[in-house]
Amino acid sequence: MDAGATPGTRAPDGSVRDGLTVRLVTSGRTVVMHVTGEIDMTSVARLRDATADLAAGLAERSVSLVVLDLSEVAYMGSAGMAWLVESRQRVGERNAALRVVASAPALTRPLNAVGLLAVLDVRPTLAAALDQN
């Protein structure tokens, strides 16, 4: 699933796109959601929809791990932090683990400030997030 464009570009239907890109990659019992761009109140609805669709199909696909790869996210506001908490709940309700890839200070500082680094399983790289330990 790929969606998005550069900030401020127009889609064929004339709507302005927010510059957020979401791409899902499945390998075995793991799904990685690669997110690129900025996560704020104008773009978070697309992430919520993508996560809801993903969570709805976890059990039938026997997925045990969902990784939200935010390594290409330049900014995340409070709406993005709320999305992370919601994602953790949705994935957990389906008996799968959730890991978040984030190492840039633009993401880790706000996550730390609101206490989410203590709540979420945040890893510095995709390789670390995919590690079974």
C-alpha positions as CSV (number, residue, x, y, z in Angstrom):
1,M,0.0,0.0,0.0
2,D,1.6,3.3,-1.1
3,A,0.0,6.6,-0.7
4,G,1.2,10.2,-0.7
5,A,3.2,12.8,-2.6
6,T,5.4,15.8,-1.8
7,P,4.0,18.5,0.4
8,G,1.6,20.9,-1.4
9,T,1.3,18.9,-4.6
10,R,-2.1,18.4,-6.2
11,A,-3.6,14.9,-6.7
12,P,-5.3,14.1,-10.0
13,D,-8.7,14.9,-8.3
14,G,-7.4,18.4,-7.4
15,S,-7.0,17.8,-3.7
16,V,-3.8,19.0,-1.9
17,R,-1.8,16.1,-0.6
18,D,-0.1,16.3,2.8
19,G,3.3,14.8,1.9
20,L,2.9,11.7,4.1
21,T,3.8,8.4,2.6
22,V,2.7,5.1,4.1
23,R,4.0,1.7,2.8
24,L,3.4,-1.7,4.2
25,V,5.8,-4.6,3.9
26,T,4.9,-8.1,5.1
27,S,7.5,-10.8,5.8
28,G,6.4,-13.9,7.5
29,R,4.6,-13.0,10.7
30,T,5.9,-9.4,10.7
31,V,4.4,-6.3,9.1
32,V,6.5,-3.1,8.8
33,M,4.7,0.2,8.2
34,H,7.2,2.6,6.7
35,V,6.1,6.2,7.3
36,T,7.8,9.2,5.5
37,G,7.0,12.9,6.0
38,E,5.4,14.8,8.8
39,I,2.8,13.5,11.2
40,D,0.5,16.2,12.4
41,M,-3.3,16.9,12.7
42,T,-3.6,17.2,8.9
43,S,-2.0,13.9,8.1
44,V,-2.8,11.6,11.1
45,A,-6.2,10.5,9.8
46,R,-4.5,8.6,7.0
47,L,-2.3,6.8,9.5
48,R,-5.2,6.0,11.7
49,D,-7.1,4.5,8.8
50,A,-4.0,2.5,7.7
51,T,-3.4,1.2,11.2
52,A,-7.1,0.3,11.6
53,D,-7.0,-1.7,8.3
54,L,-3.8,-3.3,9.3
55,A,-5.0,-4.3,12.8
56,A,-8.2,-5.7,11.4
57,G,-6.3,-8.3,9.4
58,L,-3.6,-9.3,11.9
59,A,-5.3,-12.4,13.3
60,E,-6.2,-13.9,9.9
61,R,-2.6,-13.4,8.7
62,S,-1.1,-14.7,12.0
63,V,1.0,-11.6,12.4
64,S,2.9,-11.5,15.7
65,L,4.9,-8.2,15.2
66,V,4.0,-4.8,13.8
67,V,6.8,-2.3,13.3
68,L,6.1,1.3,12.8
69,D,9.2,2.6,11.0
70,L,9.4,6.4,11.6
71,S,13.0,6.7,10.7
72,E,12.0,9.0,7.7
73,V,9.6,11.1,9.7
74,A,10.8,14.7,10.0
75,Y,8.2,15.9,12.5
76,M,5.6,14.5,14.8
77,G,3.1,16.6,16.7
78,S,0.8,15.6,19.5
79,A,-1.7,14.0,17.1
80,G,1.1,11.6,16.0
81,M,1.8,10.7,19.6
82,A,-1.8,10.0,20.2
83,W,-1.8,7.8,17.1
84,L,1.1,5.8,18.5
85,V,-0.8,5.1,21.7
86,E,-3.9,4.1,19.7
87,S,-1.8,1.8,17.5
88,R,-0.3,0.1,20.5
89,Q,-3.8,-0.6,21.9
90,R,-5.1,-1.8,18.5
91,V,-2.2,-4.1,17.9
92,G,-2.1,-5.4,21.4
93,E,-5.8,-6.2,21.3
94,R,-5.0,-8.6,18.5
95,N,-2.2,-10.3,20.5
96,A,0.7,-8.8,18.4
97,A,3.6,-6.8,19.6
98,L,4.2,-3.2,18.5
99,R,7.7,-1.7,18.0
100,V,8.5,1.8,16.9
101,V,11.7,2.8,15.0
102,A,12.7,6.3,16.0
103,S,16.2,7.7,16.7
104,A,16.0,11.3,15.5
105,P,15.9,13.8,18.4
106,A,12.9,15.5,16.6
107,L,11.0,12.3,17.5
108,T,12.6,11.0,20.6
109,R,12.7,14.3,22.6
110,P,8.9,14.8,22.5
111,L,8.2,11.1,23.1
112,N,10.5,11.3,26.2
113,A,8.9,14.5,27.3
114,V,5.4,13.0,27.5
115,G,6.6,9.7,28.9
116,L,6.0,7.5,25.8
117,L,9.6,6.2,25.6
118,A,8.7,4.4,28.8
119,V,5.5,3.0,27.4
120,L,6.4,2.1,23.8
121,D,9.0,-0.3,22.6
122,V,11.1,2.2,20.7
123,R,14.2,0.9,18.8
124,P,16.9,3.0,17.1
125,T,16.9,1.1,13.8
126,L,14.7,-1.2,11.7
127,A,17.2,-4.0,12.2
128,A,16.9,-3.6,16.0
129,A,13.1,-3.6,15.8
130,L,13.2,-6.8,13.7
131,D,15.5,-8.5,16.1
132,Q,13.7,-11.3,18.0
133,N,15.2,-10.3,21.4
